[in-house]
């Protein structure tokens, strides 16, 4: 069945992509060794995508799909950050430009759009390298074409494209020696896989794979040999008002004395990105071609020193239950201290987890009421040793996910603590579980096998049907007024429960974005967060 492309659906997709990249931003930053190990790829791609989301918020309600797509494409072009951000902007621009030519999105239309995006990205890069985001984009396009030729649905086309991209990402260390030495996959390619997974989830409602897997585990930055650091010392970016013919000449000029050249855009507006030693010459070349503006110059040495300092100084520790939640936590750049119903955390383990960290600043997410005091006791010992420690009063796993999504190791410590605390506090939380013994709850008596709904840490609903209880939990968490609902699936959760909840939210509250994670937690069928 073909899909329609309209402004509400485009907004939903854009927000899902930005939030998905935000959740693994630190992981992607840590993977960043090519073309320069400046640890900012995840941040740059996230900021690029968020600019598109902001632009869509300003689009009129009655705008056409083409108008909304053009507004998004222009915003990501104008506000693209860094090498990968510029390439992602070009991929998105070319893909949307192809899709809005048709009233409905068909399998062949999707495949054609993916192909156009990959071709545009290759054309934009001055010296295309394999083992990069370009390779991953081409693999996605090839997978989409194969599935469309095989008669697959649009949903299947996107899923096959995402799977093909993931396979290509895993192979990138074998295509580039720098990645192999560092023991990482390509950071830009990783960001693209996250975007494709988010796209597949929006179209099909599927739960994406875990955000971290063995091929993406980065080596410590200090242990990575980046090959001598003899490349250009500066990144120069600017917007350029110029004709296509003038840009062709600019490509030749910049190629002669710089590298990592990427020029994207069209219709008189271009985003120019290049690495050089002679900043003045790069800007003068832009002046000769047209009118450069919003000029940005970054000194790589200083940027890497700041990134290294931020990495050394601050660590986030989060107490988690469930393999999936542990992976999500590590993917967000935090240390996961795992516990379970049969293996609760002891005070000694909490203290040990915090003392083995070589950090000047520590932020702790206890994620359970009973964990807060023991973590505070361990924090006091660290403070006595001169370490800055903040224990945030998080009572639920989903509050930690909200806090980690806004964590920024480059931000001032106090500001980071305040921002993470606010995000956690604004995440209303609930859960669904099955009673394993008879008893009296705040919602009334329950028997073994009854379904219990938890709201804000208290039993609030007793019922017989998991779907009915889950819907009641969502209602009591005010999902109608939410921007986003997060569902974390636990062990034994019926597959149809999540799909029915997604259908319910889509029908009753179409403005709400729904994010699904495979948490793998015991005891609780479902964790719920409403933000």
N, C-alpha and C positions, 0 to 999 in steps of 0.2 A: 504494500500500500504506500503511495507517495506521501511525502510530508510537505506541509506548508511552511513557508518562511515568512513570519510576520514580526513586527517590533516586540511584542511580549515574549515570543519564543526566543528571539535574538537576545533580549535582555537576560532571560533565564540562562541561556547558554553562556553568555559573556560573564555573568557573575559566577557561574559554576566553574568556569575555567580559571578565573582570577583567584577564587577561594581555594581551588585545588592546588594551584602553584604556591599560594601563600602557605598552605599547610606543610609543604616540603621545601620551602625556600632555603632554609639553612642547609639542608642536605645537598641541594643543587649547588649552593655557594661553595660548599666544601669540595665538591667534585671538580671545580673550575681550575683546570691547569692549561687549557688551550683557548685562544692563542696566547693569553697572558694569565698567569696564576694570581688574579686579583680578587678572587673569592666574591664575585658579585653577580654571577650569571642568574641565579635564582631571584635575587632582589631586582635586577634589571628587567627580567621578563615579567615578574609580578607587577612592577610599576607601569610597564608598558600596557599590560592587560587592564589594569585598574583605570588607566586613562580612558580606555575604550568604554568601560562601564560608566564612568562619570559622564561621558559624552551622551550615552544612551539615556541617562536620566533626564537630560535636557531635551530629548526628542519629543515632539508633540504626540499626543495620544493617537491622533488620526493620521500620523505619518505613514507613508508607504514603506514596504519592505526595502525598496531601493534607497529611499531617503535615510532610513535608520542604518542600513549597511554602510552607506557613504559616510555618515557621521562617525560611525565606529572606526572605519578604515582610516579616515583622516586623523582622528584622535590618536590612534596607535602609531601612525606615521609621524605626527608632529612631536609626540612625547616619548618615542622609542628611546630606550636607554641601552647603551653598550652594544657590542657586536651582536650578541644573541638576540637582544631586544629588537634591533633593527631587522634582523632576518625574520624573526617571528612576525613582526609587523607586515613585512612583505608577503609572507605565507598567508596570513589572514586576509590581507587586502586582495590578493589575487584569487583566493578561494571564494570570498564573498562576492567579488565582482562577477565571477562565473556563475555562482548560484542564483543571484538575483535576476539573471536574464530569463528565468523561467518562473511561472506561477507556482509550480510545485517542484519539490526536490525528489527526483527519481534516482534509482541506482546508478544509471549511466551519467546522470547529471552530477551526482556526487563524485563519481570516479573522475569525470572530466575536470571538476573543480580541484580535486586533490592533485591531478596531473599538472594543471595550470599553475598551482601554487608552488609545486616543486620546481617546475621549469623557471618560474619567475625568480625564485630564491637563488638558483644556480646562476642565472643571468646577472643578478645584482652583485654577486661576490666577485671581486677582482681576480682572485686566485683560488678557485674552489678546491677544498681538501676533502678527501674521503675519510670516514671515521668521525664525521661531525654531524651537526644537525641536518646538513644537506643530505647526507646519506640516509638518515632516518626518515626525512621527508619523502625522498624518492621511494624508499621501501614501502611507506604507507600508501603512496600513489599506486605503486605496482600491485599491492595487495587489494586495493580498492578496485582497480581495473579487472583483476582476475575474478573477484567475487561478483562484480556487475556482469561480466561476460557469462558467468555461471548461473545467472538468473536469481541472484540473492536479493533480499529486500534491502531498503535503505539502512535499516538497523544493522543487518548483517554486514553490509558493505563497510560501515564505520567500525564495527567490531573487528572485522578481518584486517582493516587498515591499522587499527590500534595494535593488534597482535603482531602484525608484520613489523611495525615500528619498534615494538619491544624487542623482537628478535634481532633486528638490525642494531639496536642500541647495545645489546649484549655482545655483539661482534665488534664494536668500535675499537676496543683495545688491541685487537688483532690487525687493525688497519692503520693505526698510528702509534709509533714507538713511544711518543711522549705519554700517551694514555697508559700503555703497557707498563712503562717504568713506574708510573704513579699508582698503578693498581686500581684505576677508576675507569668508568665509562665516560662518554662525552657529556658535559654538563648541559649544553644547549639541546642535545638530543634527548636527554632525560626530561628537560622541561617540555619538549614537544610531545613526548609519550604521555606526560601528565595531562596536557591539553587534550590529546586524543582520547584518553580514558574518560575525562570529564565530558567530552562530546558524546561518547558512547553511552555514558550514564544518563545524560539528558535525553537522548533519543530512546533508549531502551529501558532505563531504570535499573540496569544491572549494577551490582556492587563491583567496583574496580578491584584489581589485584592490590596486594599490600604495597604501600608506597616505598618500601625499602626491600631489596632482595640482595642476594650475595654479590651480584655483579656491580652493585652501586655503592658498596661500602667503601668509603674513601680512606686512603692512607692518611696519617697525620700530616698536616701541611709541612711541618719541619722536616719530615722524612722524605719528601718528594724531591727528586732531582729534576729541575725544570730545564736543564740543558744550558746553564751558564748565564742566563739573563742578558744576552747580548743583542736583544731585539731593540726596536725603537723605544724611546723613553716616555712618549706622550701619546695619549688618545685625544684626537681632535674630532669633535662633532659639531655640525651646524645645519640649520635649515637653509635651503637655497632656492630662491626664485630664479628660474632659468629655463631656457628652452631645452628640448631633448637633444638637439644638435650640440648645444653648448656643453651639456653634461657628458656627451661622448668624448669631447675634448678634455674635459676635466678628469675623466677616468684615466686617460693616457698620461696626463700630467702627474696625477697623484700616484699612479702605479710606478712611475720612474723613481720616486724617492720615499715611498712608504709601503706598508703592507697592511694586511687585514682590511683591505678596502671593501666597503659595502655602500652602494648608493641605491636607494629605493625611492619610489614615488612615481610621479607622473602629473600630467596636466599643469605643468609649470611650477609645481612644488616638490622638492626633493629633500630627503634626509641623507646627509653625507657623514660617513664614519671612516676614519683612517688612523693608523698608528704611524707616527713619524718622530724624527728627532728635531726637525726644523718646523716648529709650530707656525712661524710667520709665513713660511713658504706655502704651507697647506691652506692658510687663510687667504693669502694673496691669489692662489690658484682659484679659490672660490669667487673672489672679487672679479677676476678676469672672466669667469663664466657667467656671472649674474650678481644677485644681491644676497650675500650670506647674512644670516641673522640668528639670534639665540645661540651664539657660539659658546661651546663648552670645551675646556681643556683640562685633562686629568693627567697628573704625573704619576706613573705606575709605581715608582719606588715608594712615594709617600702613601699612596693608597694601600699598598701591600703591608706597609708597616702598621697602618691603622687597623687593617683587617686582622693581622697577626696579634696585635695588642688586644683587640676586642675578643679574639678567640681564647687567648690565654686567661683573660681576666674573669670571665663570667661563665658559669655553668648552671643549667637548670636541672633539678632532680625531681622526678615525678614517680610517685608510687602507683603502680598499675597492676591490674589483674587481667589476664588473657593475652595470648600470644599476639593477636592482631593489634590490640591496644599498645602492647610493648613495641611492635614494629612502627606504628604510627608515631609513638613518642620519640623513638630513635630517629625516625625520618625527619622529625621537626627539629632535630639537633639537641635533644635533651637526653639525660641519663635515665634509663628506666630501671626502677627498683621493683622487682616483681613479687607479688604475693598471691595467694589463693585461699579458698575456704579451708583447705587442709594444711596450708603452709602460711599462716599469718606472719606479718612482719614483727620482729622483736625490736625492743629498744636498742639492743646491741647492733643489730643489722642496720638500723637507721643511722646510728652513730658511725658505723664503719663505712657505710655508703657515702657519707658526707666527708669523712676524714681522708679518704683515699684520693679525693679530688685535688688536683694541683691548680687551684683557682684563687683569685683574690676576691671574687664576688660569687655568691651562691643564692639562687632562688629556688625554694622548695615548694612543691605542689603535693600536699599530703593525700588529697582526694578521698578522705574518709575522716569522719569526726574523731574516731579513736586514735588516728595517727598524729593529730595536730600537736598534742602535748609532748609526746616522745620526740618528735622532730624539733620542737622548740628547745627541749633539753639538750639535744645534740647541737643545735645551732648556738646555744650559749657557749659551749666549749670552743666552737670555731671562732666566735666573736672574741673570746678571751685570747685567741691566738692571732688576732688582728685581721680576720676575714670578715668582710661585710656579708651578712646573711639576712634574707627575708623569707619568712615562712608564711605563705599566703593561705588564708583559711578556706581552702577548697574542700568541699564535702563529697564531691562526685567526680567520676572519671571524665564526664563530658565537660565539666567546668575547666578541667586541665586542658582539654583539646581547644577550648575557646581561648584560654590564656596563651597557649603555645602558638596559636595562629597569629597573635599580634606581638609576640616576643621579638625584640630586635637587639642583638648583642652589641650593636654599635651605638645604641641610645644610652644616655646617662642612666646610671643604675636606678636612682630614685624614680625617674620618669618611666623606666621600663617596668618597675614594680607597680607603679600606679596604673599604667596602661593594662598590664596583665591582670591586676586585681579587678579593675573595672570590667574587663571582658568576662572574667569568671563570674563576677557578681551578676552581670546582666544575662547570664545563661541560666534560664529557669530549667530545672532538671527533674526527671522522673525516671521510672523504671517499671518493668513488668517481671514478675517472678511467680513461681508455683509453690504453694504452701506444702511443706514436708511434714507438718505436724498440726494438730488442732490447737486452737488458742483464741484469745480475744485480742483484736487489734483496734486501733482508733477508728476504723471503719466498721467495726462490729465483729462478731464471731466468724471464724473460718474453720474449714475442715481440710484434711489432707487432700491435695489435688485441686483445691480452689485456686483461682487465678487472683493474684494480688497486684493492685496498682499502687505505685509509690509516687507521691508528689512532694517535692522539696524535702525528701528524707523521711516522710511519715507515710504510713499506710493510709490510703485514702479511698480505695475501691476494692471491694470483694465481689468476684463474679465467677462465671463458669466458662466464659468464652474469651480467649486471649485477644481477639480482634476487638471485641466490644470494650474490654478493659483498657486496651491500648488507646482506643479512640477517646475514651473518657479521660484518660491521663492527659492526652493532647489537649482536650477541651479545657481541662482545669489549668493547664499551663498557658492558656490563652494563645493557642496556635493561630487563631483567626487574626490576631494583631501582630503576628511575627513576620520577620523578614526571612528567617531561615529556620528549618527544623533539621536536626541531626539525629539519625537513628543508628545506634551501634548494636549490631547483631551478635547475640551470645550463642553458646552451645545449645543445641536442641531447639533453636528457633525455627518454627515451620516456615518454609520458603514462601508460602503464599501470604503469610502475615505481613511481611514487608511490602510485597507488591500491592496488597489490598490497602495498606496504609498510604502508600504513594498515590494510588488511584483516588482514595478518599480526599487526600490533601489537594490533589490536582483539580478535583471536581468542586470542592467546597471553598478552597482558598488558592486559586491559581497564581496569585502573586507570590506565594511562599516558595522559596528554593528548598529542595529536599536533598540532603547529603546522606549517603549510606556508607557505613564502614563495617567491615567484618572484625569485630572486637575479639571474639573467641572467649569471652568471659564465662566463668562458671556461674551457676545458680540463677543468674538474671538472664531471662530470655532476650530482654531488650533494655538498653539504656536510651533515654530520650533527652534531647536538649532543645529548647526553644529560645531563639534570640531575636 
